[in-house]
Each structure stands twice: as structure tokens, then as C-alpha cells.
Amino acid sequence: MIQTFSSTIRRKEMDAVLTCMVDEKTGPGELNMRLIQAVKEFTACDGAVAFRSATIALSYALKALDLPAGSEIMISALAPSWQYVAVETLGYKPLVLDVSEESGLVTAEIVAEGAKAGGRLLLLHETMGIIPELEKIAALGIPLIEDISHSVGAVVEAKEDGESAAGEDGKAAAAKNAGSFGVYAIMGLEEFDTITAGGGAILMAPRRREWSALKSFTDSAPRTDILPDINSALAFVQIKEFRRNEDIRKTIYASFQHALLSGKNRTFVREHGDGSTIWSFPVVLSGSFKDAKQYASRKEIEIRPAYEDSVIALKDEELSASCKKAKALFLRTVLFPLYPRLGSEAVTKITKVLGTLP
């Protein structure tokens, strides 16, 4: 059976972790600092801190923003459920937004309506590595925390049309990395995130002003909040190997996308094309999940509901009426295996199934 997910961990990653264990450097230390330096170089952020969980990372971001307790924080109905739980745990109120059917993401228009309903901040999960309308959303002036757990490494190219392509000095606007549009960005390092450390998250500040505000809190963070070296060693190598892994993912994605065109199902629109990160291969079914799962299983391919750990999965009854598009995608979207360790034989088998999927 071809599993839906498989680790990208190879010999290099295992060697890094084993070396850390042999040297007895398992707590937060030198490797954590090396990881932060690699993250700064990779994302071009001004500063970063590696924490033991995304919830801890979010708590420090909210401290730095000085967001009043009880404020409403906007999240997508298809964001991972930890966001809803964390927002409530930290003393805030989740304001759950519906999504676009074409991308599975919130749009600038949806966010603007959320702000009118009381939303004070947007926690934006860039699900499936697909880039949302970041420039339009940022232009709303609402504080934004990007969750780039799926989209790390993605690039938003400057627009080529009219005045939007140039800056104030008339020069062409530069491309921007995912994670650089908000006041802060969170990059999860959990098992199924694009870059994994077996757990944890990195909180990044794109610019110096935001980093100064954040640093005043993180400098006194207890060691129990900081990511241990044993996890940092794994994430460090994953970042170094990212481009190679991503090239493989993009090649596989192109084959799967082409195969899907001959069938009656679809995948999501990726406005930024090559700039997006490939996290997995989502398929929006025209038929039932049960039929698709049975068909794929007969071909020894495991598929899973794409949003089984989402906010709407956690709060289904509460959100079904207000988040109808998200509910439809929750019921009809599945993930097919797509990861660097897929062999050519497995890729060929999955490609055939995608073209004939009921």
C-alpha cells in the first residue's frame, strides 16, 4: 500500500540527530542557534525563535503585538484545528471565516467582512502551500500573522501590470517570500509540515521593528519553551535539503496535475504557479469519498480526507451554516500521496488512478 504521507527524513537527517545524541546535546543550545541562522538566510527574515509548539509561538507573537485579551482573531474554517484551540486557550475569541471554493483559502473580501464583524487580527494558514491574496489582504491594514507551515519556501512574484509592478522609486518591485507579508510568521515543524523536526515551530519577524518588539519577550523565555537541539538538528538539515526535495515534489505534482485533466475531478487553483510550495496533492472529488477511497485502495493507494484535522472538523455543527463552502470542501477533498521518496513505479501507478478516478 502506498501511504498518503511518508517522512522526507533521509540518512543526512538521521546522522544529524544521532550526532546530537552522541554528543549529549539534546536540550536547547548551539544547534538551535544554527537552525535560526539557517531560517534567517532561507526566509530573509530579520529575526526568529524556535519554540516547542506552534501554540507557544503564537503566544509570544500576541504578546509582542499587545493584543487585548478577549479580542477576536480571524482564522479559516479549513485551517488546522490547533489554531482554534490555541486562540481560545490564550484568552481570545476565534472568528471563523469561510473560504473560496477555487483555492480553499480566505480572500481579501472575506477577511474584510470578518474585520467588519469584529476581527482584530488575522491568523492566516496558507493551506496546501497555496498562496492566498497576500498583497490584497495586507493592504487591508489588519494585523496579519502568516502560518507558513505548508507554504515555507514559496515566493510571490511582483505583478507585471501597470503601476503595481513598480515601487515608489520607479524600479521593479522585488519578489517576496511567504512569511514576509505579515507582522509575524509561524512555521510549524510537526510531523506532516513541509519541514519537520518531529515537533515544534519557528516564529519569525520579517522586519527589524517587529523583531525588536518580539525580542524583548523572547530573550527571557524559559528553556522549556525553546526547541531542543535534537529537534533543531533534524530541522536544520531539512532546510538545507529543501530545494532538492521541492524540485522532486514539483516534478511529481506536474505529472499528477496533467493526469487529473483527463478525469472529472479537479485540484485547487494556484495563482502563483511555480512560486507555490508543493505540500501534498489535493483532489476535489465530483463523486463521493467512499467510492474514491475504495477505488484507490484496490490499486493499493491510500487516500485521506484533506481537512480531517481542520477547524470545521472540530466544530462541524457550529460552523456548517456559516461556512458552507468550507463544509463542502471538507466533505469532498482528499489527499493523494506526494512526497520526495515516492519511486517512479508508485508515481506511475498514482498517475493512472488520478486519470480514471470516479
C-alpha positions in Angstrom: 0.0 0.0 0.0 1.3 3.4 -1.0 0.8 5.6 2.2 -0.6 9.1 1.9 2.3 10.6 3.9 5.9 9.5 4.3 8.7 11.2 6.0 11.3 13.1 4.0 13.9 12.0 6.5 17.0 10.5 4.9 20.5 9.4 6.0 21.7 13.0 6.4 18.8 13.9 8.8 19.4 10.7 10.8 23.1 11.3 11.1 22.5 14.8 12.4 20.1 13.5 15.1 22.5 10.7 16.1 25.4 13.0 16.3 23.4 15.2 18.6 22.6 12.3 20.8 26.2 11.0 20.9 27.4 14.5 21.9 24.7 14.6 24.5 23.5 17.9 23.2 19.7 17.3 23.4 18.4 20.5 25.1 18.3 24.0 23.6 21.7 25.1 22.6 24.1 25.5 19.7 22.1 23.6 17.2 19.0 25.7 17.9 21.1 28.8 17.1 22.4 27.2 13.9 18.8 26.4 12.9 17.8 30.1 13.5 20.6 31.3 11.3 19.6 28.9 8.5 16.0 30.1 8.8 17.1 33.7 8.6 19.1 33.0 5.5 16.4 30.9 3.9 13.4 33.2 4.5 15.3 36.6 4.6 13.5 37.4 7.9 15.2 39.8 10.4 14.9 37.5 13.4 13.4 34.2 14.6 13.0 32.0 17.6 12.4 28.2 17.6 9.8 27.0 20.1 8.5 23.7 21.2 5.0 24.2 19.7 3.0 26.4 17.4 0.8 27.4 20.4 3.8 28.7 22.3 5.0 30.6 19.1 1.6 32.2 18.8 1.5 33.3 22.4 4.8 35.2 22.0 3.5 36.9 18.8 0.4 38.1 20.6 2.5 39.4 23.5 4.6 41.4 21.1 1.5 42.8 19.4 0.0 43.6 22.8 -3.4 42.4 21.5 -6.0 43.0 24.3 -7.4 39.8 25.9 -10.8 38.8 24.5 -10.1 40.3 21.1 -11.5 38.3 18.1 -8.8 36.6 16.0 -9.9 35.6 12.4 -9.0 32.1 11.2 -10.0 30.0 8.3 -12.6 27.2 8.7 -10.1 24.9 6.9 -7.1 25.9 9.0 -5.7 23.2 11.3 -7.7 22.8 14.5 -4.8 23.8 16.8 -5.4 27.4 15.7 -8.9 27.4 17.2 -7.9 25.7 20.3 -4.8 27.9 20.8 -6.8 31.1 20.3 -9.3 30.1 23.0 -6.6 28.8 25.3 -4.7 32.1 25.1 -7.7 34.1 26.1 -9.0 35.3 22.7 -12.1 34.6 20.6 -11.9 32.7 17.3 -13.8 34.3 14.4 -14.0 31.6 11.8 -14.2 32.6 8.2 -15.5 30.7 5.1 -13.2 30.2 2.1 -13.0 30.4 -1.6 -14.2 27.2 -3.4 -11.4 27.6 -6.0 -8.5 27.7 -3.6 -9.7 26.6 -0.2 -8.3 29.8 1.2 -9.8 33.0 2.6 -9.8 36.0 0.2 -9.3 39.7 0.9 -13.1 40.2 0.5 -13.8 37.5 3.1 -11.2 39.0 5.5 -12.7 42.5 5.1 -16.1 41.2 6.1 -14.6 39.5 9.1 -13.0 42.7 10.2 -16.4 44.4 10.0 -17.7 41.7 12.2 -15.1 42.5 14.9 -12.0 40.7 13.8 -8.9 42.4 15.2 -6.2 40.2 13.7 -5.9 37.5 11.0 -4.0 34.2 11.6 -3.6 33.1 8.0 -2.8 29.4 7.3 -1.5 29.1 3.7 -3.1 25.6 3.4 -1.6 23.1 0.9 1.2 25.5 0.1 -1.2 27.6 -2.0 -0.5 31.3 -1.7 -3.6 33.5 -0.9 -4.2 37.1 -2.0 -1.4 38.2 0.3 -0.9 41.7 -1.2 -4.6 42.5 -1.1 -5.0 41.1 2.4 -2.0 43.0 3.7 -3.4 46.2 2.0 -6.5 46.0 4.3 -4.3 47.2 7.2 -5.4 44.4 9.5 -2.5 42.9 11.6 -1.6 39.6 10.0 0.3 36.6 11.3 1.1 34.2 8.5 1.2 30.4 9.1 3.7 29.1 6.5 3.8 25.5 7.8 2.8 24.3 4.4 4.0 27.3 2.2 7.5 27.8 3.5 9.8 28.4 0.5 7.0 29.8 -1.6 7.7 33.1 -3.5 5.2 35.8 -4.5 6.5 37.4 -7.7 5.9 41.1 -8.3 3.0 41.9 -10.5 3.8 42.9 -14.1 0.8 45.1 -14.8 0.9 48.8 -14.6 1.9 50.8 -11.5 1.7 47.8 -9.2 4.9 46.4 -10.8 7.0 49.3 -9.6 7.9 50.8 -6.3 8.0 54.5 -5.3 11.4 55.0 -7.0 10.1 53.6 -10.3 12.2 50.4 -10.0 10.6 47.0 -10.5 9.2 45.6 -7.3 11.1 42.6 -5.9 9.6 39.1 -5.3 8.7 38.4 -1.7 8.9 35.2 0.3 5.9 33.7 2.0 6.1 34.8 5.6 7.1 38.4 4.8 3.7 39.9 4.4 2.5 40.0 8.0 3.9 41.3 11.2 5.0 37.8 12.2 5.0 34.3 10.6 4.8 30.9 12.2 6.5 27.9 10.5 5.3 24.6 12.1 7.8 21.7 12.3 5.3 19.0 13.1 5.2 15.5 11.5 3.3 16.4 8.4 4.5 20.0 7.9 6.6 20.8 4.9 9.8 21.0 7.0 9.7 18.7 10.1 11.6 18.5 13.3 9.3 15.9 14.8 7.6 18.8 16.5 7.9 22.5 17.3 7.5 25.8 15.4 9.6 28.8 14.4 8.3 32.3 15.0 9.7 34.8 12.5 9.8 38.6 12.4 10.2 39.8 8.8 11.4 43.3 9.7 13.6 44.9 12.3 10.8 46.8 14.1 8.7 43.7 14.7 11.8 41.8 15.7 12.8 44.3 18.3 9.3 44.1 19.9 9.4 40.3 19.9 12.9 40.0 21.1 12.1 41.9 24.3 9.9 38.9 25.3 11.8 36.0 23.8 15.1 37.0 25.4 13.6 35.9 28.8 11.8 32.9 27.5 12.2 29.8 29.8 14.2 26.9 28.3 11.0 24.8 28.5 9.6 27.0 25.7 12.6 26.7 23.4 13.1 23.9 20.8 15.7 21.3 21.9 18.8 20.7 19.9 17.8 17.2 19.0 14.8 18.6 17.1 16.7 21.5 15.8 19.3 19.2 14.2 16.6 17.5 12.1 15.0 20.8 11.0 18.4 22.3 10.1 19.2 19.5 7.6 15.6 19.6 6.3 16.0 23.3 5.4 19.4 22.6 3.8 17.7 19.9 1.7 14.5 21.8 0.9 15.3 22.8 -2.6 16.2 19.3 -3.7 13.0 17.9 -2.1 10.9 20.7 -3.6 12.2 20.1 -7.1 11.2 16.4 -6.8 7.7 17.4 -5.4 7.1 19.8 -8.3 8.0 17.2 -10.9 5.6 14.7 -9.4 2.9 17.4 -9.0 3.1 18.3 -12.7 2.5 14.7 -13.7 -0.4 14.3 -11.3 -2.0 17.6 -12.4 -1.8 16.6 -16.1 -3.4 13.2 -15.3 -6.2 14.8 -13.4 -7.2 16.9 -16.5 -8.4 13.8 -18.3 -10.8 12.9 -15.4 -13.8 14.6 -13.9 -12.2 15.7 -10.7 -10.1 18.8 -10.0 -7.4 20.3 -7.8 -7.1 23.8 -6.4 -6.2 26.9 -8.4 -2.6 28.1 -7.7 -2.5 31.7 -8.7 1.3 31.9 -8.3 2.0 28.7 -10.1 5.7 27.8 -9.8 6.1 30.1 -6.8 3.8 28.0 -4.6 5.2 25.2 -2.4 4.0 21.7 -3.1 2.8 20.2 0.2 0.7 17.3 -1.0 -1.8 16.6 -3.9 -5.4 17.6 -3.0 -8.2 16.4 -5.2 -11.7 17.9 -5.0 -14.0 15.0 -5.9 -17.0 15.2 -8.1 -18.3 12.0 -6.5 -18.2 10.5 -3.0 -15.2 10.0 -0.8 -16.3 6.4 -0.1 -16.2 5.5 -3.8 -12.8 7.3 -4.4 -11.3 5.6 -1.4 -12.4 2.1 -2.4 -11.2 2.6 -6.0 -7.8 3.9 -4.8 -7.5 1.1 -2.2 -8.0 -1.6 -4.9 -4.9 0.0 -6.6 -3.0 -0.2 -3.3 -3.1 3.6 -2.8 -4.1 5.2 0.5 -6.0 8.5 0.3 -7.2 10.6 3.2 -9.6 13.4 3.8 -7.6 16.6 3.2 -9.2 18.5 6.1 -9.7 15.8 8.8 -7.8 17.9 11.3 -9.3 21.2 10.4 -11.3 23.8 12.4 -14.5 22.8 10.7 -13.9 19.1 11.5 -13.5 20.2 15.2 -16.6 22.5 15.1 -18.7 20.9 12.4 -22.2 21.5 13.8 -21.4 25.0 14.9 -19.9 26.2 11.6 -21.9 24.3 8.9 -24.4 27.1 8.4 -21.9 30.0 8.2 -19.1 28.2 6.4 -20.9 26.3 3.6 -18.0 26.4 1.1 -15.6 25.1 3.6 -18.0 22.4 4.6 -18.4 21.3 1.0 -14.6 21.1 0.6 -14.2 19.3 3.9 -16.5 16.6 2.6 -15.2 16.3 -0.9 -11.4 16.9 -0.8 -8.9 14.1 -0.5 -5.1 13.9 -0.4 -3.1 11.6 -2.7 0.4 10.6 -1.8 3.0 13.1 -2.9 6.4 13.2 -1.3 10.1 13.0 -2.4 10.5 9.4 -1.5 7.9 8.2 -4.0 9.5 6.0 -6.5 8.8 6.1 -10.3 6.7 3.0 -10.1 4.5 4.5 -7.4 4.2 7.8 -9.3 3.1 5.9 -12.5 0.5 4.0 -10.6 -0.9 7.1 -8.9 -1.0 9.0 -12.2 -3.1 6.3 -13.8 -5.5 6.3 -10.9 -5.9 10.1 -11.0 -7.0 9.9 -14.6 -9.6 7.3 -14.0 -10.8 8.2 -10.5 -14.6 8.1 -10.1 
